[in-house]
Structure formats: C-alpha cells, structure tokens
C-alpha cells in the first residue's frame, strides 16, 4: 500500500508543506488565483458540472472553483484535520450543499468510476510514494471525455542525488521532471496533453510563485503564526522545523531556482478502460 512522504500530509514529522498546511491564511498554492482562472478557462467547467480536487487541504482552491463556476465539487485528503477545516470553510461560504470533503488516501479515492467532469491534482499529490497510483485514481474517477489537470512541482535543474533527496525531505513532496508527470497521465489513459509553465507568472521578484504558501515560512509574521500550530501538532520538532528549514529552502528555491511549477491538462480518452 503506498504511503506518504514522511511529514507531508500526516503528523509523523514536520516538513515545509506540512507546516504551511497548518496556515489559516487564505493563500492559493503556487501560481495564485490567476493559475486557477486559467485552469477554468481550459476545462470549461460550468454550473451543472462536477469536479473533484485532491488533496483538498484546507479547501481554499475547491471553494474558489465552486464559487467561480457554479459546479458541484468534492475533495479528498489523507488528513482528517484538513477535511474538517475544508468542510467548515465550505459551510461558511454557503456551499455546504454543493461541496463535500472526505478523508481518504490519494491512491484509493472514495468515488465511483467515471463520475466527474474535471479532476484536479494539486502539488501535495507529489507526497505520495506512488504518484502514478494517485494519478490513476484521478483518471479513474473522471468520465471519458472529461479533463484531468495536474498542478505540480517540476525539477528545472539536475541536482546530485543527496541534495535532491534532502530537498524532497524538507519540502515533504517529491518533484518530478515534466516528462515524468506527462508519462504518468498517458499511462493512465489521459491524452491530448497541454502544458504551461507557471514558475514565476504574476509574482513579484521578492516572492516567486514557485514558493506559494512556502513563502510564509520566510516572514516574521508567518513564523509567529505557524509556531503555535507547529507546537500543538508536533511539539518541539515542529518549532525547530519552522526555525531551521528556512535558510536552505530559500536558497534552493529563490536563488538557485531548482524548481518550477507546471500545469498539465489532458482528456480521458473516450472509450478508454478504467485505469487499474
């Protein structure tokens, strides 16, 4: 059974992604609102349609998609705490009847085959030790002719293995080469692939969009907000992680620019078999 990278979406050890998922700030993942508006133009999701988003995190993206399109939506996340927060956010937005969240592993979504018009896989999908299994699940629950969209971190430079694995551990997700993400979609029966590079679009130089919520680790305000939550969830390990991981991450992400953000969209082939 696939597991998650330690500390990414569970409570075993704090990673950068694990820490930022505790944030209450209404921030989008890398790419910002502009990325999600671009996705909605590509998939033409409308009222009467249905979408699924995994992992849903605190529900910010799912609520935006639901409000912007009038479609009904679902979200799944391995962390019950995130599901609880997302559910409350949907309720407060008046979307409790159109937007539902469930706790489930990314490789075993609690939905029937071929039921959604659009399936969105966010960056934390890269926390699965088997991203291919998670991508296949997104394809499985998408109807033939429907769209699968990935928003994923990609390597923009070749790093020696020890540095790459250290960054993966610190981030809590495993970036892949763009060609690897595309091949996973093709293997899952997703065709007509379209890709866009969103690494720096729409972000000031002081806060590249590739950082997304990770940029919060680099501000005094962000640390003050995250430290109490990190303490409650991970104790001193979480506090030390907030304080210790900033410098190396900032150098690798902002200065060396070893990572980018890619949008990858495809169509589930009509008549294709359900991915196994």
C-alpha positions as CSV (number, residue, x, y, z in Angstrom):
1,X,0.0,0.0,0.0
2,X,1.5,3.4,-1.0
3,X,2.5,5.6,1.9
4,X,3.1,9.3,2.1
5,X,6.5,11.1,2.3
6,X,7.1,11.5,6.0
7,X,5.7,14.7,7.3
8,X,4.0,15.8,4.1
9,X,0.3,15.1,4.7
10,X,0.4,13.3,8.0
11,X,1.7,14.0,11.6
12,X,4.8,11.9,11.7
13,X,7.4,14.7,11.1
14,X,7.0,18.3,10.0
15,X,8.0,19.3,6.5
16,X,7.7,22.6,4.8
17,X,4.4,21.5,3.1
18,X,3.2,20.0,6.3
19,X,3.8,23.3,8.1
20,X,2.2,25.5,5.6
21,X,-0.9,23.3,5.5
22,X,-1.4,24.5,9.1
23,X,-1.7,28.1,8.0
24,X,-5.0,29.9,8.3
25,X,-4.2,32.5,5.7
26,X,-6.4,32.4,2.6
27,X,-3.5,31.8,0.1
28,X,-3.6,29.8,-3.0
29,X,-0.9,27.2,-3.9
30,X,1.8,28.3,-6.3
31,X,0.5,30.2,-9.3
32,X,-2.2,32.0,-7.3
33,X,-5.7,32.8,-8.4
34,X,-4.5,33.6,-11.9
35,X,-3.5,29.9,-12.3
36,X,-6.9,28.7,-11.3
37,X,-8.7,31.1,-13.6
38,X,-6.6,29.8,-16.4
39,X,-7.5,26.2,-15.5
40,X,-11.2,27.0,-15.5
41,X,-10.9,28.5,-19.0
42,X,-9.1,25.4,-20.2
43,X,-11.6,22.9,-18.8
44,X,-14.8,25.0,-19.4
45,X,-16.4,23.8,-16.1
46,X,-19.9,25.2,-15.6
47,X,-23.0,25.1,-13.5
48,X,-24.3,21.5,-13.6
49,X,-20.9,20.0,-13.9
50,X,-19.0,18.2,-11.2
51,X,-15.3,18.3,-10.2
52,X,-13.0,16.6,-7.7
53,X,-9.8,18.1,-6.1
54,X,-7.1,16.1,-4.3
55,X,-5.6,16.6,-1.9
56,X,-8.1,19.3,-0.8
57,X,-6.0,20.7,2.1
58,X,-7.9,23.5,3.8
59,X,-10.4,23.8,0.9
60,X,-9.3,27.2,-0.4
61,X,-9.0,26.1,-4.1
62,X,-12.1,23.9,-4.0
63,X,-14.2,26.8,-2.7
64,X,-12.9,29.1,-5.4
65,X,-13.6,26.6,-8.2
66,X,-17.1,26.0,-6.8
67,X,-17.9,29.7,-6.5
68,X,-16.4,30.7,-9.8
69,X,-18.2,28.0,-11.9
70,X,-21.4,27.1,-10.1
71,X,-20.4,23.5,-10.4
72,X,-20.7,20.9,-7.6
73,X,-17.5,19.6,-6.1
74,X,-15.8,17.1,-3.9
75,X,-12.4,16.9,-2.3
76,X,-10.3,14.2,-0.6
77,X,-7.4,14.5,1.7
78,X,-5.5,11.9,3.8
79,X,-5.5,14.2,6.8
80,X,-8.9,14.3,8.7
81,X,-8.0,17.7,10.2
82,X,-7.7,19.3,6.7
83,X,-11.1,17.7,5.8
84,X,-12.7,19.2,8.9
85,X,-11.3,22.6,8.1
86,X,-12.3,22.4,4.5
87,X,-15.8,21.3,5.4
88,X,-16.2,24.3,7.7
89,X,-14.9,26.7,5.1
90,X,-17.5,25.4,2.6
91,X,-20.2,25.7,5.1
92,X,-19.3,29.3,5.9
93,X,-19.2,30.1,2.2
94,X,-22.8,28.8,1.8
95,X,-21.6,25.9,-0.3
96,X,-22.4,23.0,2.1
97,X,-24.9,21.6,-0.3
98,X,-22.6,21.7,-3.4
99,X,-19.1,21.0,-2.0
100,X,-18.2,17.9,0.1
101,X,-14.9,16.6,1.5
102,X,-13.8,13.2,2.7
103,X,-10.7,11.7,4.3
104,X,-9.1,9.2,2.0
105,X,-5.7,8.1,0.7
106,X,-4.8,9.6,-2.6
107,X,-4.4,6.1,-4.2
108,X,-7.9,5.0,-3.1
109,X,-10.4,7.7,-3.6
110,X,-13.9,7.1,-2.2
111,X,-15.7,7.7,-5.5
112,X,-17.2,5.6,-8.3
113,X,-15.7,5.2,-11.7
114,X,-16.2,7.9,-14.3
115,X,-18.3,10.4,-12.3
116,X,-16.5,13.7,-12.5
117,X,-16.2,16.2,-15.4
118,X,-12.9,17.6,-14.1
119,X,-10.3,16.2,-11.7
120,X,-7.6,18.4,-10.2
121,X,-4.4,17.1,-8.6
122,X,-2.6,19.7,-6.5
123,X,1.0,19.9,-5.6
124,X,0.7,17.7,-2.5
125,X,-0.1,14.9,-4.8
126,X,3.7,14.6,-5.1
127,X,3.8,13.5,-1.4
128,X,2.5,10.0,-2.4
129,X,5.3,7.4,-2.6
130,X,3.4,6.2,-5.7
131,X,2.3,9.3,-7.6
132,X,1.4,7.1,-10.5
133,X,-1.3,5.4,-8.3
134,X,-2.6,8.8,-7.3
135,X,-2.8,10.0,-11.0
136,X,-4.5,6.7,-12.0
137,X,-7.1,7.4,-9.4
138,X,-7.8,10.8,-10.8
139,X,-8.2,9.3,-14.2
140,X,-10.4,6.5,-12.9
141,X,-13.0,8.9,-11.4
142,X,-13.1,11.1,-14.5
143,X,-15.7,10.4,-17.1
144,X,-14.5,9.6,-20.7
145,X,-14.1,13.0,-22.4
146,X,-13.6,14.7,-19.1
147,X,-10.4,16.6,-18.1
148,X,-7.6,15.8,-15.6
149,X,-5.4,18.7,-14.5
150,X,-2.2,18.5,-12.5
151,X,-0.5,21.4,-10.8
152,X,2.9,20.0,-9.9
153,X,6.4,20.9,-8.9
154,X,9.0,20.0,-11.6
155,X,12.8,20.0,-11.5
156,X,14.3,22.7,-13.6
157,X,17.9,21.7,-12.9
158,X,19.7,18.4,-12.3
159,X,20.8,18.1,-8.7
160,X,23.1,15.5,-7.3
161,X,21.1,12.7,-5.6
162,X,22.0,13.6,-2.0
163,X,20.9,17.3,-2.4
164,X,17.8,16.3,-4.3
165,X,16.7,13.8,-1.6
166,X,17.4,16.4,1.1
167,X,15.2,18.9,-0.6
168,X,12.4,16.3,-1.0
169,X,12.6,15.6,2.7
170,X,12.5,19.3,3.6
171,X,9.6,20.0,1.2
172,X,7.5,17.0,2.0
173,X,6.7,16.4,-1.7
174,X,8.7,14.8,-4.5
175,X,9.0,17.0,-7.6
176,X,9.5,15.1,-10.9
177,X,10.6,16.0,-14.4
178,X,7.8,17.4,-16.5
179,X,8.2,14.4,-18.9
180,X,7.6,12.1,-16.0
181,X,4.3,13.7,-15.0
182,X,3.2,13.6,-18.6
183,X,4.1,10.0,-19.0
184,X,2.0,9.1,-15.9
185,X,-1.0,10.8,-17.4
186,X,-0.5,9.0,-20.7
187,X,-0.1,5.7,-18.8
188,X,-3.4,6.4,-17.1
189,X,-5.3,6.9,-20.4
190,X,-5.2,10.7,-20.4
191,X,-4.5,12.1,-23.9
192,X,-4.1,15.4,-25.8
193,X,-1.8,16.8,-23.2
194,X,-1.4,20.6,-22.8
195,X,1.3,22.1,-20.6
196,X,2.0,25.6,-19.2
197,X,4.9,26.9,-17.2
198,X,3.7,28.9,-14.2
199,X,7.0,29.1,-12.3
200,X,7.2,32.9,-12.0
201,X,4.0,34.2,-13.5
202,X,2.4,37.1,-11.7
203,X,4.7,37.1,-8.7
204,X,7.0,39.9,-7.5
205,X,10.7,39.0,-7.5
206,X,10.7,39.0,-3.7
207,X,8.1,36.2,-3.6
208,X,8.3,33.9,-6.6
209,X,5.1,32.0,-7.3
210,X,7.0,28.7,-7.2
211,X,7.1,29.1,-3.4
212,X,3.4,29.5,-3.0
213,X,2.5,29.0,0.7
214,X,6.1,28.1,1.4
215,X,6.9,31.8,1.3
216,X,5.1,32.2,4.6
217,X,8.0,30.3,6.3
218,X,10.3,33.2,5.3
219,X,8.5,36.0,7.0
220,X,8.4,37.0,10.7
221,X,4.6,37.2,10.6
222,X,4.5,33.7,9.1
223,X,6.7,32.2,11.7
224,X,4.7,33.8,14.5
225,X,1.5,32.3,13.0
226,X,2.9,28.9,12.4
227,X,5.0,28.3,15.6
228,X,2.0,27.8,17.9
229,X,0.3,25.4,15.5
230,X,3.5,23.5,14.9
231,X,4.0,23.2,18.7
232,X,0.4,21.8,19.1
233,X,0.8,19.3,16.4
234,X,4.5,18.2,16.5
235,X,5.9,19.7,19.8
236,X,9.5,20.9,19.7
237,X,10.2,19.1,16.5
238,X,7.7,21.4,14.7
239,X,9.1,24.5,16.3
240,X,12.6,23.6,15.3
241,X,11.5,22.8,11.8
242,X,9.9,26.2,11.3
243,X,13.1,27.9,12.5
244,X,15.7,25.7,10.9
245,X,14.4,25.0,7.4
246,X,14.0,28.5,6.1
247,X,17.6,29.3,5.0
248,X,18.3,26.2,2.9
249,X,14.9,26.1,1.3
250,X,15.1,29.8,0.5
251,X,18.5,29.5,-1.1
252,X,17.5,26.5,-3.2
253,X,14.1,27.8,-4.3
254,X,14.7,31.5,-4.7
255,X,18.4,31.8,-5.5
256,X,19.2,28.6,-7.3
257,X,15.7,28.2,-8.8
258,X,15.9,24.4,-8.9
259,X,12.1,24.0,-9.0
260,X,9.3,25.2,-11.3
261,X,5.5,24.9,-11.4
262,X,3.8,23.2,-14.3
263,X,0.1,23.0,-15.3
264,X,-0.6,19.8,-17.2
265,X,-4.0,19.2,-18.7
266,X,-5.4,16.2,-20.6
267,X,-8.5,14.4,-21.6
268,X,-9.6,11.0,-20.6
269,X,-9.8,9.1,-23.9
270,X,-13.4,8.3,-24.9
271,X,-14.0,4.6,-24.6
272,X,-10.8,4.1,-22.6
273,X,-10.8,1.3,-20.0
274,X,-10.9,2.3,-16.3
275,X,-7.3,2.6,-15.1
276,X,-6.2,-0.3,-12.8
